[in-house]
């Protein structure tokens, strides 16, 4: 994806991170991005601008709503245990 002007000032780093996640997903590497910050810092504007340019570049864009977290901050994700490989059925090789 190109680096066309987004109209966002001081967002080169976050946009580069979003571009990298999109490029990874486009090449088959699963990606997830969590955008967080204080109220009013431009999270919604950043995501909206990125969604618009990604959609224009042919990406499928899905959006959601913000979960109210209160003063506790962002939750942490704990990876689950890998699932064991399925065992072979009796009588099958």
Beta strands, then each sheet from edge to edge (+ up, - down):
end
